[in-house]
Amino acid sequence: VVEIADQSLTRDRTHKAKIYAEAGLPEYWIMNLRDARIEVYLNPDADTQVYESVQFYRNGETFTSPFAGDITVADLLPTQ
């Protein structure tokens, strides 16, 4: 799941992340438009309803998604 967040950032980080972790969704992204970065949530714990790993990536960075392969942040976020 990928959420596009500006005004909904707090809700995406809390309420939605909790729902997705509880459901066992293995990878959850927030396209954080406010801070111009992608937040990648991995390793959900359904019992505690949290993701054990959160990584942050900015323009100019590349990361490897377990499910989507190599991702270049600049290809996904608008330039400011």
Beta strands, then each sheet from edge to edge (+ up, - down):
strand 1: 2-5
strand 2: 27-32
strand 3: 37-45
strand 4: 50-58
strand 5: 62-65
strand 6: 69-72
sheet 1: 1+ 2+ 3- 4+
sheet 2: 5+ 6-
end
